[in-house]
Amino acid sequence: MVRFTRAAACVLALSAAASPALACMPPPYVQDFQKHPAALHAGPKAAVDFASHPAAAALSDADKERVRKAVESGPNFAGTYRVVYAPCGEKCNTLLMISLETGKIASLPAEKNAYANFRATSRFLVIRAPGAAPRFFVFDGREFQPAQASAQES
C-alpha cells in the first residue's frame, strides 16, 4: 500500500488543479501578432500555380485538390496568403504559402515537420521545429525577416 505524506498529497492536488489552467494559457508571444497587422485580401483568388514550387509540383492530384480547397477558404496568414501543410514523403510534412493574389507558392522558413503559429490579420510568424525552441519572423511582403518576440518562452 502506498502512503502519501500530507505535503505530497497537496502537491498532487495542486498539480491536478493547475494543469487545465496552464494548458489554456496563451503563449507569451501572442501580443506580437497584433504588432504586425495585415489587411485581409477581399479580391478574387488566383488559380494555384503548382509549378511555381517543387514540393507543390510533386503533390498527388488528391493533395493538390486539398490545397485548392484550402485556398478557397481565404487567407490565414499576412492578409493575402494561405499557409498549408503538405506531404513531402512518408511521415513528412512541409509548410507551403500560397499567394491568393498571384497563385504562386513559396516556402516558409521552416524545416520539415515543423509547426507554425500565424494569424490571417498578422505578418508575424512563429516556427517550431521538433525538439527546438520557437523562431520568430515578420513577413515584409517578399521575405521573412528574423524577429524577436516580446516575451520569450522558457
C-alpha positions, -999 to +999 in steps of 0.1 A: +000+000+000+013+034-010+011+062+016+013+098+007+025+124+031+003+154+036+028+175+015+028+151-014-010+149-014-011+187-015+014+189-044-006+163-063-039+181-058-024+215-068-009+200-099-041+184-110-060+217-104-034+239-122-028+217-152-060+226-171-054+263-164-018+261-176-029+243-208-053+271-216-028+299-212-018+317-244+018+316-255+039+345-242+044+360-277+007+362-285+007+401-284+033+401-312+007+391-337-011+424-331+021+444-335+025+434-372-010+438-387-021+429-423-052+438-442-073+409-454-075+401-491-110+407-504-105+404-541-107+373-564-084+344-557-059+334-584-056+297-595-029+279-576+003+276-596+017+243-585+046+245-610+059+275-591+073+253-562+090+219-565+073+204-534+039+216-547+046+202-582+053+168-566+020+166-548-006+139-558-038+150-575-057+144-543-033+166-523-034+193-550-072+193-547-069+197-509-047+227-514-071+242-539-100+238-514-079+254-486-071+284-508-109+288-514-113+292-477-094+325-479-063+339-462-049+326-430-016+345-429-005+380-436-038+390-452-033+376-486-017+342-481-029+307-473-005+285-453-010+248-457+007+217-445+016+195-475+030+159-476+067+156-487+071+119-482+063+092-457+060+107-422+070+141-436+051+174-439+063+207-453+047+242-450+037+260-481+025+296-485+001+303-514-005+339-526-042+344-531-034+373-555-010+355-578-014+318-571+024+314-566+037+291-539+066+298-516+082+281-487+082+292-451+115+295-432+108+261-416+123+226-415+103+196-425+077+185-399+078+220-382+048+236-367+037+272-373+017+297-355+002+325-376-029+347-380-048+359-410-045+395-399-008+394-390+026+392-407+042+377-375+051+340-378+063+315-352+080+284-363+088+255-340+108+225-353+105+193-334+127+195-303+137+231-309+129+265-294+105+286-314+118+310-340+101+343-349+097+361-382+080+391-397+070+388-434+076+421-453+057+411-484+087+395-501+107+377-475+108+367-439+128+388-415+141+373-383+123+389-353+124+389-315+093+381-296+082+404-268+083+376-243+103+345-249+091+311-239+112+293-213 
